[in-house]
Amino acid sequence: MTKKKFLLINYEYPPLGGGGGNATYSIAKELANNGASVTVLTSSYKGIAKYEKKGNIQVIRIWGGRRKLEKCSIFEMLLFLCNGLLKSKDISKEIKPNACLIFFSLPTGPIGWWIKKSLGIPYIVSLQGGDVPGFMNKELHIYHLLTGFITRNVWKKAEFVVANSEGLAKLAREFMQSANHKVIPAGVDSQVFSPIDKSNVKSKVKLLFVGRLVYQKGLDILFDALIKIKDKNLWYLNIVGDGPLKKELIKKAKELHLDKNIHFHGWKNREQLLRFYKNNDIFLLPSRDEGMPNVMLEAMASGLAIIGTKVSGLEEVIINDNNGLLVEKENPHELYEAIDSLIRNKNIVSELGNNASSFVKKNYSWRSVAQSYMYLLEHVSEKTNE
């Protein structure tokens, strides 16, 4: 039997970027474990080899003007897209993939479209959240308005358009009903992210947030909830991540006299994140909008109690009063009550964390995610000209 060859394209791949890059890495690894030959096309970065091969995975990094590990500007995305359009055809001719898996409608989607138009190689688009029109509407409405026609053309020529949550798929269908929509959830490596004993939660409970510091994540609502907790000796909040609202949030924390209880750690890599999961007790996701964030699954696999909002992606995983707590979005009082109930009842923190770890280990593994993608990729490979 001939080994299948797949080309995965994402402008972010570890150590670059966040959830989307980590998803690409995990899926590539599991596809390779299943016997496929995998090539990843991604962005270059100073100090990182432009080509490396380990087992069945080779990584090719092309220039996109990337200046920071943790984030990519719109201009840098455009540079990656332009260079990808220039080089992807020759790369594809050389490796001869049976199919492509494209992460994000933009900026990577048009590269898959071009490879198919030029060489007839079919592609699948994996949606991650912000690349779906209607997602983060307050922040991305103009961007989606200007680029919607590109997204439509990318989806139109894709064999499948795959969302990582039912809620994201619903949003995608509202934008373009005629695309061939599928849902494959995000996953977690339960061998890397494993539960920690939380039976002895200390007097000062450690709260944790991991993510981009943007309006979508609802940190302003979290601060409004925390100010309601009268005894500041009961809790401490670690914020891991970076983003455009960092200065504004630091200012707000000072204005609310919460700055001594809140520590901004900046962006951290995968290995550093492991230590934060191990050293904290409750994971907070006060989001206004979500797909299915990898950090949520990682925190749950690590045995943290989780408090999230009733938005798609979170509601699909968090079972209220079983493996976490759910509150209405943009409701600081409900969020306060949920946090307060846990920091005053530490035995529940351990119970929720244990349930969360068992739940994601059973239902959300990267192995099962990759098997679902493998099935689709093998199906569309039949359209490849041998």
ABEGO torsion letter per residue (X at the ends): XBBBBBBBBBABBOABEBAAAAAAAAAAAAAAAAGBBBBBBBBBBBGBBABBBBEABBBBBBBAGBABAABBBAAAAAAAAAAAAAAAAAAAAAAGBABBBBBEAOAAAAAAAAAAAAAGBBBBBBBAGAABBGBGAAAAAAAAAAAAAAAAAAAAABABBBBABAAAAAAAAAABAABBBBBBBBBBBAAABBBBBAABBBABBBBBBBEBBBAAAGAAAAAAAAAABABAAABBBBBBEBEAAAAAAAAAAAAAGAAAABBBAEBBBAAAAAAAAAABABBBBABABBBBBAAAAAAAAAGBBBBBBBBBGAAAABBBGAAEBBBBBGBAAAAAAAAAAAAABAAAAAAAAAAAAAAAAAABBAAAAAAAAAAAAAAAAAABBX
